[in-house]
Amino acid sequence: MAAAINDENIRARPLSKKRTRSDSMASPGDFMRLGDENEAALVNPCNRASKLQATTKSPTPLQARHRSSDRSVTPVARYQASPAPPSRIANAVFAAASQLGDLNGQMPSELELPEHAKYPGAVRFQLVPRNEWHRLVRRMGCGARNTIRWKGKLPLPRAPCPSWMLPVKDDMAIHIARHQVELKAAGWKLLTCEELVIERLSNKSSMRKYAEEIGQLSYLPTHWDSPEEASYPCILKAAVGEHGQGTHLVQCKEDVAKILKDGLNAEWLLQELIVGSLEYSTSLLVKDGQIYDLIMTQYTYDREQFVWPHDVNEDVSKREFSDSVPPEHLAVMKSFLVGYSGICNFNYKIRPSGTICIFEVNTRIGADLACDVPRPRARGLFEKLDSMLTKSLPHL
């Protein structure tokens, strides 16, 4: 039975000692970050009794401030789970987590949100793991949160009520696919697919091989197998990485040698630099390879040659959004999505010829959808996802 919280136990209670290391499930509270600054604020169900004892014997200065504050807050990790109606469970867990975040300045109070953003029901979407997007995610006003710190390892979190679990990291998308049977049994709603389908898109080397297999290699940057063959300046990029990590703008083969002491290998790609100040990110809602919704974001930067986010600035006043992309671009994206289910985004530029040039596919929710897209429009995509379980929707 899923771990839960009800109205009667929003107070500290002794923890049961029956739980052992063999447990594979945990309550959402076990993965919440308390307002504390150290990792003792996180309680692993395998040894949470000992950690709780350590924190309750001598309160930290931050805990002391919490207790002396006018606000009444009970640490989520001290809740003892017991059955309760789903709506009460969700409200108790996530309201407490939000209050704790408020005390540390990490989350806005519900009172600070506009009326349309105060979703009155239970939490419906959890973006995992927590990565500081919570404030903007919650402003969508559809019961979306980014508060659970689960990173794919055991124990698996239980859903406090039927909620969607959505990845915000590529490796988390793989973990969700790998554990999808157990996560569904724990009460989570999922839009996922086979692990191999996710890996062939999220790994940049695998994606290039896949593009070659399906005859779409011309829509990716030109690739070189050795630094001697390359045309400079070009891009040296790690096969696995996010947010510009492991990506370098190199001017000559000597630059490559400085970065890769052992030479170019399968964990790196050396590819064409696509010049231009405009860059695009298109988020897609996909099920079984069919696209049901999309939002395109156009970003304008202050230089023609760059690797975001290094030494480049965006002109936010020129940011544009659209519910459509050219049909020929959409057809290329769709060709990569055979067998895929989930939210993903394509990052790309457009060549002078008008053809799309894809840098990467992120098999997760990206910062464009979570943070940049106008909140009502982002909410629309999430609502469409939620309705897919009960309605037959037309695809694009």
Buried (B, 14 or more C-beta within 10 A) or exposed (E): EBBBBBEEBBEBEEBEEEBEEEEEBBBBBBBBBBBBEEEBBBBBBBEBBEBBEEBEEEEBEBBEEBEEEEEEBBBBBBBBBBEBEBBBBBBBBBEBBBBBBBBBEBBBEBEEBEEEBEBEEBBBBBBBBBBEBBBBBBBBBBBBBBBBBBEBEBBBBBBBBEBBBBBBBBBBBBBBBBBBEEBBEBBBBBBBBBBEBBBBBBBBBBBBEBBEEEEBBEBBBBBBEEBEEBEEBBBBBBBBEBEBEBBBBBEEBEBBBEEBEEEBEEEBBBBBBBEBBEBBBBBBBBBEBBBBBBBBBBBBBEEEBBBBEEEBEBEEEEBEBEEEBEEEBBEBBBBBBEEBBBBBBBBBBBEEEEBBBBBBBBBBBBBBBBBBBEBEBBBBBBBBBBEBEEEEBEEB
